[in-house]
Amino acid sequence: MKKKTVRSIKKAQKYNVQVHELSRDQIEIYEKVLKQTGERRGFQGRDDEYHRLYDAFHDAGYVKF
């Protein structure tokens, strides 16, 4: 692994970061938080269409958020 990747993993472990799959309802909350964060920090996140991939491909097991 790259040095930056290892550093990021160790930092996540240090702060007890937990990762889990989002349900469809949670994706809408995530989109709202991402948009607000982008406006505040000056970046553009994914548009709504990107997260609609969940609807198209989740049941077949091709995508997880």
Secondary structure in CASP SS format (residue, H / E / C, confidence):
PFRMAT SS
TARGET T0000
AUTHOR 0000-0000-0000
METHOD secondary structure of the structure
MODEL  1
M C 1.00
K C 1.00
K H 1.00
K H 1.00
T H 1.00
V H 1.00
R H 1.00
S H 1.00
I H 1.00
K H 1.00
K H 1.00
A H 1.00
Q H 1.00
K H 1.00
Y C 1.00
N C 1.00
V C 1.00
Q C 1.00
V C 1.00
H C 1.00
E C 1.00
L C 1.00
S C 1.00
R H 1.00
D H 1.00
Q H 1.00
I H 1.00
E H 1.00
I H 1.00
Y H 1.00
E H 1.00
K H 1.00
V H 1.00
L H 1.00
K H 1.00
Q H 1.00
T H 1.00
G H 1.00
E H 1.00
R H 1.00
R H 1.00
G C 1.00
F C 1.00
Q C 1.00
G C 1.00
R C 1.00
D C 1.00
D H 1.00
E H 1.00
Y H 1.00
H H 1.00
R C 1.00
L H 1.00
Y H 1.00
D H 1.00
A H 1.00
F H 1.00
H C 1.00
D C 1.00
A C 1.00
G C 1.00
Y C 1.00
V C 1.00
K C 1.00
F C 1.00
END
